[in-house]
């Protein structure tokens, strides 16, 4: 029989009733996922019910035999003081012939049984019961039937109160059938420990080790002012783990205590910081044994987030439930589709290192400021909790900043505003014409792009958990299309100017190229000759160094997306060079052919068939 409990007090009441009962020839169990607080409950809260001298805690982690269990019981019991259970504190030094003879014949198991009998007698004399807590049942390494059979003997035949603790869903598949069979006889009641999200947040913050009272108060205020949103976030990333939450609070507290002004000034950014930290903590704990994974995220530099997510198995076209990725989509989105002004790479450094490094947070808080009205507006819980007069002021301020001042120029923020505004019109919150409002938004967006006043953002319109775009999908697609063109035009303009600058100042070519390494350089031309003429302005020594630079670039993880993006147009440059220099044999021509080969093959390895397959030389006889 199983019960779900949302309150620790319910389970404590059940344990109290179990212990108080005269005859209980069975054990009870506390079930719950890792980190929910089971061990904390039995090691701390149960002390209010059971006197320490009548309670033993035993971990089954790694044990595989009855001898192992009895040794663990004996070890735990021997730690009790004389005042608590003198029968055990002096057990090893006793001169009792009964004990010494029994140990000689029956071994350590006899000593345990002897001690338990003695202790049980004293407990009975005091009208108390012996209680054993067996934790980590899912980590038992032997036959689960043997383990439960031993516990059943204690409960049924010796009258011992036995409490099993563990995550029963993690019992190995090979042991499931035997566990269910043995459990039917041994465990009568299973109580599932779970907490309401509000309680979960409160407990986690309470047990988090934060060295600054002021920092802890900031986090407590963050919870109290954003409880509904934080609850939704916990549900979204499927987090019910007290330990994990406490770790995230501790890390945030460590950062906050060194940057109190920033956390006081910008609670919106502080909330985003906590959410990303929590999601990153969960992700790193999930993949702690994967060195390749940890290495890849440590290299992340806040660019090409979508590219990294895809490498980690993210598929934006798949629903969460149908994703084959071992990493939940929601977790990746919560980390890498982050709030502007929260640098994810610094948080990854914090989470993987486990402590605050000031060097990782240089300039991190420079743009943390008091929340803008639009930040309140796009936060569903904040806006919908406001009184009418305050919400009206926020809405009017947002409309003014969007359409009159045109001060909101980040496409992601404009999309969130569009999502909120169209939803509010449909809900009857604001009195605006739906179609006219959408036309006005699209007109504004086009104006910002046309006049190059829109901020340059690589990825926009992510289907975030809080952004449904239910009534603004057409605006979303329009922004995506305009943003792609906007970035291409900028890249083309920037890259074209790069080749012009190289042609004008060839001595600075490497510095110029280094600054644009991660852009599609070799696709930035109107005619292939535009790039070739810049290459021809370089000396042989410069061309040689250029081929080495290109070789490093094609193997660079950061530049990979740019190399792939430019490849189709880069083939035209390769063909141009091959046609012009294919029949020429000199050091300079060799450099040009090497450049063509790298552009064509995207590798630096020697290709013995390259000349034969791509260049038809005149072929002079050598005599």
Secondary structure, 3 states (H helix, E strand, C coil): CEEEECCHHHHHHHHHHHHHCCCCCCEEEEECCCCCCHHHHHHCHHHHCCCHHHEEEEECCCCCCHHHHHHHHHHHHHCCCHHHHHHHHCHHHCCCHHHHHHHHHHCHHHHHHHHHHHHHHHHHHCCCCCEEEEECHHHCCCCHHHHHHHHHHHHHHCCCEEEEEECHHHCCHHHHHHHHHHHHHHEEEEEEECCCHHHHHHHHHHHCCCCCHHHHHHHHHHHHHHHHHHHHHHHHCCCCCHHHHHHHHHHHHHHHHHCHHHHHHCHHHHHHHHHHHHHHHHHHHHCCCCHHHHHHHHCCCCCCHHHHHHHCCCCCCCCHHHCCCCCCHHHHHHHHCCCCCCCHHHHHHHHHHCCCCHHHHCCCCCCCCCCCHHHHHHCHHHHHCCCHHHHHHHHHHHHHHHHHCCCCCCHHHHHHHHHHHHHHHHHCCCCCCHHHHHHHHHHHHHHHHHCCCCCCCCCCCCCCCCCCCCCCHHHHHHHHHHHHHHHHHHHHHHHHHHHHHHHHCHHHHHHHHHHCCCCCHHHCCCCHHHHHHHHCCCCHHHHHHHHHHHHHHHCCCCCHHHHHHHHHHHHHHHHHHHHHHCCCCCHHHHHHHHHHHHHHHCCCCCCCCHHHHHCCCCCCCCC
